[in-house]
Amino acid sequence: MMIEDWEIGELYWNCLRSSSSPEQAAEKVRDKYLHEFASKDLHLYLGTTKKYDRWANNPFVIIGVFYPPLNPQVELDLFDI
């Protein structure tokens, strides 16, 4: 899926500066999202663009990222009478 989000793009460019190849930079971005953001509630926002809306197989692109802290739901003891 194409990524239009500037934050992911900047992360890639920053990783590219400290990497020896584009593949290594992409691997660093992948690792960051799989490991560092694993402790957060990661959401990728999808949207469409007018250019691809009517004819593309998949007109959706990633347009934003939201990663608030992971807040597990508190267990409710409904049957504890």
URJO-V761853 format. One record per residue. RES is the residue in three letters. PSI is psi in whole degrees, -180 to 180 (* if undefined). OMEGA is omega in whole degrees, -180 to 180 (* if undefined). Layout:
BEGIN
RES_PSI_OMEGA / RES_PSI_OMEGA
END
This chain:
BEGIN
MET_137_-180 / MET_143_-179 / ILE_120_178 / GLU_-4_-177 / ASP_128_-177 / TRP_-31_-177 / GLU_-44_177 / ILE_-38_178 / GLY_-45_178 / GLU_-38_176 / LEU_-43_179 / TYR_-47_-179 / TRP_-39_177 / ASN_-40_178 / CYS_-33_-180 / LEU_-35_179 / ARG_-31_-178 / SER_12_-179 / SER_163_180 / SER_-11_180 / SER_159_176 / PRO_-34_179 / GLU_-40_179 / GLN_-39_178 / ALA_-43_178 / ALA_-37_178 / GLU_-37_177 / LYS_-41_178 / VAL_-45_179 / ARG_-46_179 / ASP_-40_-180 / LYS_-45_-179 / TYR_-33_-179 / LEU_-32_-174 / HIS_-54_-176 / GLU_-40_-179 / PHE_1_178 / ALA_-24_180 / SER_8_179 / LYS_166_180 / ASP_84_-171 / LEU_129_176 / HIS_133_173 / LEU_124_179 / TYR_133_180 / LEU_151_175 / GLY_177_177 / THR_163_175 / THR_147_-178 / LYS_-32_-177 / LYS_-39_-175 / TYR_3_-168 / ASP_-45_-172 / ARG_-21_-171 / TRP_-15_-177 / ALA_149_176 / ASN_-40_179 / ASN_93_-177 / PRO_-2_-176 / PHE_143_176 / VAL_155_176 / ILE_118_-176 / ILE_-6_-180 / GLY_159_179 / VAL_138_177 / PHE_125_-177 / TYR_77_175 / PRO_163_177 / PRO_145_179 / LEU_125_-178 / ASN_91_-178 / PRO_144_-180 / GLN_139_178 / VAL_135_178 / GLU_137_178 / LEU_129_178 / ASP_74_-177 / LEU_-29_-175 / PHE_15_-179 / ASP_89_-177 / ILE_*_*
END
